């Protein structure tokens, strides 16, 4: 292959994608929750909670909601989940429906929702 053809191929494949405009990006919210149980659960429950929420919502709704675990404090039993604006109400409902985690009876209470992660941590997790 000649050098000219090779350069053309490289330039053709190295096209950068344009970033999404901020108006086209989905807006996200940070939901702070608290796990209430009789025993203090030392384990990180954030993955279990996301799995339970995904099973309650179903494949399509959980994909649309874009639920991700941001952080979990096992001492305070509080955590932060990231979700899209449209999925906040569904997430709150599914968290209220969870009553078993790792064969322990629990209640998950929503403390608050914020649009900024730092504000959610300062206002709801730190207190």
N, C-alpha and C positions, 0 to 999 in steps of 0.2 A: 504494500500500500504506500502510495507516495505521501510525502510530508504534507502537501497541500490538502489532500483528502482527509488525512488524520486530524489536522488542525480544524477543518470544517466540522468534522464529527465531534470533536471535543467541545467546540464552541456551541454546537447545536444541543448537546446533552447537558451543558452546564448552565442552563437557563434557571435563574432564581425565581422562585414564586413570590408574588407580591404579598405583603402582609395584609391581614384582614383590617379593614377600617374599624375604628372603635365602635361605630354605630351598628356594625354588623355582628359584633361579638355578643355572645349571650352574657347577660348580667348575672353575677353570682352573689350569693348570700352565705353568711357563716352562721350556722345554728349551733348554739351551745346547749349541751344536755348534761343531765346528771343521772347516774345509776344509783337507785336506792335499793338496798338489800339488807337482810338481817346480818349477814356476815360481810366483813370487809373483803372484797374480791381483789386480790393482789395482781391478778393477771390483766394484761392489756386486752380490753374487750372491744376495741374499735373495729377490728376485722370481723368479729362475730356479729356485731351490730349491723355493719354494712351488708353482710351476707343475709341476715334476717330481713332487713329492709328490702333487699333485692328480691327475696323470695315472696314477701308480702305484696310488693308492688307489681311484680312480673317483669319479664325481660324488657318490654318496650317502655313501660313507664319509668323503670329504673334507669334505662339508658337516656331517656329524655330529661330526667331530673339531674343526671350527671353527679351522683352522690359520691363524694370522696372523703375519706377520713384525713383530717389535718393533724390533729394531735389528741392525746389522751393522757390525763394525769391519774395514775392508779391510786395515789394517796387520797386525793380529793374525790375520786371517782367521777370526774368531769371530763368531757371531751368536746371537740369542735368538729363539725361536719361541714363540708362545702357542698352547696346545692344551687341549682339555677333558681331564678326568681319564681318561675312557674311551678317548681316542684316543692316549694317550702311547705305548703299546706299538706300535700301528700306525705311528705317526710314526717311532719309532726304527727299525723294520724297513724302512720305505720310505727313510729316510735312508741306511741301510746298503746299499741296492740301487742308489743313484745312483752312477754311475761316469763320466759325461760331463757337463760343464757348459761351454757355449760352445766346443765342440770341443776341450776340454782334459780329459785324464784326471785325475780327482780321487777322493779318498776322503773321505767325511764321517763324522766320529767324534762320537758323543754324549759330551759331557763330564759333564753332570749335569742333574737336574731339580729345580725348586724351586716352592713354592707362592706365593712372594713375589718380585716382579721385582727389588727392591733387593737381596735376599739372593742371587739368582741372579747379578746383576752383580758384587756384591762377592766372592762365593765362587769363581765360575768364570771370569768374563771378565777381571777385574782381574789374576788370577794368571798 
